[in-house]
Amino acid sequence: MYRIRTYPDAAEQIEALSYDALTLYTQVRAVLELVPWNGSPYAEDKPDGNMRQFFFGPSGQGFVIYLILEDQQLVDVLRVVWLDWP
């Protein structure tokens, strides 16, 4: 199981999420604790890179950018974005 560390900017972004978006983010966080490598590569030219992104929401309007530190079993959440569109 991986530990999750949330950077201050990401914590502010999480605090700004609506209730529904926060519920979905909570599910993403559970996935990151167990299988963070299931996210897609952040950089297409580095498909095995430890910088990853995970899309969430009914239309993929949310995403989390994170860094996996495998040797420490740690996931650093760097950014959480929710695009609220109709």
Backbone as CSV, one residue per row, in Angstrom:
resi,resn,N_x,N_y,N_z,CA_x,CA_y,CA_z,C_x,C_y,C_z
1,MET,0.839,-1.171,0.000,0.000,0.000,0.000,0.894,1.248,0.000
2,TYR,0.536,2.205,-0.803,1.301,3.439,-0.927,0.750,4.504,0.018
3,ARG,1.653,5.307,0.556,1.238,6.477,1.327,0.972,7.612,0.339
4,ILE,0.058,8.492,0.690,-0.279,9.643,-0.148,0.193,10.903,0.569
5,ARG,0.936,11.726,-0.153,1.330,13.036,0.370,0.777,14.076,-0.600
6,THR,0.056,15.043,-0.075,-0.591,16.056,-0.899,0.148,17.377,-0.754
7,TYR,0.601,17.917,-1.867,1.297,19.198,-1.856,0.313,20.327,-1.542
8,PRO,0.791,21.421,-0.950,-0.107,22.511,-0.539,-1.006,23.046,-1.655
9,ASP,-0.467,23.242,-2.857,-1.307,23.728,-3.956,-2.434,22.749,-4.262
10,ALA,-2.111,21.470,-4.255,-3.125,20.453,-4.523,-4.156,20.420,-3.393
11,ALA,-3.720,20.626,-2.157,-4.655,20.641,-1.029,-5.666,21.774,-1.188
12,GLU,-5.202,22.923,-1.640,-6.116,24.046,-1.890,-7.103,23.706,-3.000
13,GLN,-6.616,23.036,-4.029,-7.486,22.646,-5.141,-8.532,21.634,-4.678
14,ILE,-8.153,20.728,-3.809,-9.088,19.735,-3.272,-10.149,20.421,-2.414
15,GLU,-9.735,21.373,-1.593,-10.682,22.096,-0.743,-11.729,22.851,-1.564
16,ALA,-11.382,23.235,-2.785,-12.295,23.996,-3.639,-13.262,23.103,-4.427
17,LEU,-13.084,21.782,-4.357,-13.958,20.880,-5.109,-15.379,20.898,-4.557
18,SER,-16.341,20.735,-5.456,-17.737,20.575,-5.026,-17.871,19.228,-4.310
19,TYR,-18.984,19.037,-3.643,-19.225,17.780,-2.930,-19.121,16.582,-3.881
20,ASP,-19.777,16.681,-5.046,-19.753,15.568,-6.005,-18.348,15.289,-6.513
21,ALA,-17.608,16.336,-6.830,-16.238,16.163,-7.319,-15.346,15.591,-6.217
22,LEU,-15.559,16.038,-4.997,-14.772,15.536,-3.877,-15.031,14.049,-3.646
23,THR,-16.275,13.638,-3.788,-16.607,12.211,-3.659,-15.855,11.393,-4.705
24,LEU,-15.813,11.882,-5.925,-15.086,11.191,-6.993,-13.582,11.199,-6.727
25,TYR,-13.060,12.318,-6.243,-11.630,12.391,-5.929,-11.267,11.379,-4.838
26,THR,-12.135,11.208,-3.867,-11.889,10.246,-2.794,-11.704,8.839,-3.362
27,GLN,-12.470,8.505,-4.383,-12.330,7.203,-5.041,-10.975,7.103,-5.751
28,VAL,-10.568,8.183,-6.380,-9.265,8.199,-7.054,-8.152,8.000,-6.027
29,ARG,-8.269,8.665,-4.922,-7.254,8.539,-3.871,-7.118,7.083,-3.409
30,ALA,-8.231,6.401,-3.292,-8.190,4.982,-2.900,-7.445,4.154,-3.945
31,VAL,-7.647,4.458,-5.205,-6.930,3.756,-6.276,-5.437,4.043,-6.173
32,LEU,-5.075,5.307,-5.940,-3.660,5.670,-5.849,-2.963,4.971,-4.691
33,GLU,-3.683,4.706,-3.630,-3.090,3.990,-2.493,-2.746,2.552,-2.853
34,LEU,-3.490,1.975,-3.768,-3.304,0.562,-4.107,-2.539,0.340,-5.407
35,VAL,-2.914,1.038,-6.457,-2.325,0.788,-7.788,-2.058,2.099,-8.536
36,PRO,-1.137,2.917,-8.048,-0.908,4.211,-8.688,-0.398,4.102,-10.120
37,TRP,0.207,2.988,-10.468,0.720,2.822,-11.834,-0.405,2.652,-12.846
38,ASN,-1.652,2.512,-12.392,-2.782,2.404,-13.312,-3.101,3.723,-14.001
39,GLY,-2.573,4.825,-13.499,-2.760,6.114,-14.159,-1.982,6.146,-15.464
40,SER,-2.344,7.064,-16.325,-1.639,7.172,-17.602,-0.387,8.036,-17.441
41,PRO,0.596,7.823,-18.299,1.822,8.622,-18.217,1.513,10.103,-18.421
42,TYR,2.186,10.957,-17.676,2.007,12.393,-17.829,2.663,12.867,-19.127
43,ALA,3.811,12.299,-19.436,4.537,12.639,-20.663,4.462,11.462,-21.622
44,GLU,3.895,11.690,-22.782,3.741,10.606,-23.760,5.072,9.996,-24.162
45,ASP,6.127,10.800,-24.153,7.432,10.286,-24.553,8.130,9.496,-23.442
46,LYS,7.485,9.414,-22.269,8.023,8.635,-21.149,6.926,7.726,-20.601
47,PRO,6.537,6.705,-21.360,5.408,5.864,-20.937,5.641,5.100,-19.636
48,ASP,6.897,4.912,-19.246,7.196,4.218,-17.992,7.597,5.180,-16.886
49,GLY,7.432,6.485,-17.136,7.842,7.494,-16.167,7.009,7.448,-14.896
50,ASN,7.576,7.962,-13.824,6.869,7.932,-12.542,5.958,9.146,-12.342
51,MET,5.933,10.050,-13.297,4.979,11.166,-13.266,3.751,10.679,-14.027
52,ARG,2.593,10.670,-13.346,1.389,10.074,-13.918,0.213,11.037,-13.790
53,GLN,-0.873,10.689,-14.485,-2.122,11.436,-14.357,-3.280,10.452,-14.354
54,PHE,-4.314,10.834,-13.646,-5.490,9.974,-13.517,-6.719,10.840,-13.735
55,PHE,-7.499,10.489,-14.746,-8.712,11.238,-15.068,-9.895,10.636,-14.319
56,PHE,-10.836,11.497,-13.908,-12.006,11.013,-13.189,-13.200,11.902,-13.492
57,GLY,-14.350,11.413,-13.107,-15.598,12.133,-13.369,-16.345,11.489,-14.522
58,PRO,-17.637,11.772,-14.637,-18.462,11.131,-15.657,-17.960,11.371,-17.082
59,SER,-17.364,12.523,-17.315,-16.850,12.845,-18.652,-15.346,13.070,-18.632
60,GLY,-14.695,12.642,-17.584,-13.256,12.839,-17.465,-12.872,14.284,-17.225
61,GLN,-13.773,15.052,-16.612,-13.512,16.474,-16.422,-12.604,16.775,-15.231
62,GLY,-12.228,15.761,-14.506,-11.290,15.947,-13.408,-10.026,15.156,-13.675
63,PHE,-8.910,15.667,-13.169,-7.687,14.878,-13.260,-6.744,15.228,-12.124
64,VAL,-5.926,14.244,-11.797,-4.931,14.357,-10.747,-3.574,14.120,-11.402
65,ILE,-2.627,14.993,-11.114,-1.254,14.805,-11.569,-0.447,14.429,-10.333
66,TYR,0.318,13.357,-10.446,1.031,12.861,-9.275,2.349,12.210,-9.661
67,LEU,3.188,12.050,-8.666,4.516,11.474,-8.829,4.617,10.254,-7.932
68,ILE,5.079,9.145,-8.497,5.240,7.911,-7.721,6.707,7.774,-7.319
69,LEU,6.945,7.661,-6.026,8.285,7.398,-5.505,8.280,5.949,-5.016
70,GLU,8.569,5.066,-5.952,8.423,3.627,-5.715,9.265,3.147,-4.541
71,ASP,10.497,3.618,-4.445,11.386,3.143,-3.376,10.880,3.505,-1.983
72,GLN,10.011,4.517,-1.903,9.436,4.927,-0.628,7.979,4.513,-0.466
73,GLN,7.427,3.853,-1.510,5.999,3.493,-1.520,5.160,4.735,-1.229
74,LEU,5.469,5.815,-1.950,4.867,7.115,-1.713,4.335,7.694,-3.024
75,VAL,3.158,8.306,-2.955,2.570,9.021,-4.082,2.422,10.480,-3.669
76,ASP,3.062,11.366,-4.423,2.934,12.803,-4.191,1.860,13.358,-5.123
77,VAL,0.768,13.845,-4.555,-0.287,14.484,-5.351,0.143,15.931,-5.558
78,LEU,0.354,16.291,-6.829,0.882,17.603,-7.167,-0.194,18.603,-7.579
79,ARG,-1.224,18.106,-8.260,-2.263,18.997,-8.771,-3.568,18.218,-8.913
80,VAL,-4.665,18.880,-8.585,-6.006,18.313,-8.786,-6.828,19.373,-9.515
81,VAL,-7.356,18.982,-10.656,-8.118,19.928,-11.490,-9.503,19.376,-11.741
82,TRP,-10.490,20.236,-11.610,-11.871,19.893,-11.940,-12.409,20.980,-12.858
83,LEU,-12.752,20.598,-14.070,-13.314,21.530,-15.045,-14.815,21.410,-14.987
84,ASP,-15.470,22.431,-14.497,-16.909,22.416,-14.303,-17.594,23.009,-15.531
85,TRP,-18.071,22.152,-16.407,-18.770,22.625,-17.593,-20.146,22.006,-17.651
86,PRO,-21.046,22.660,-18.367,-22.433,22.141,-18.433,-22.550,20.842,-19.193
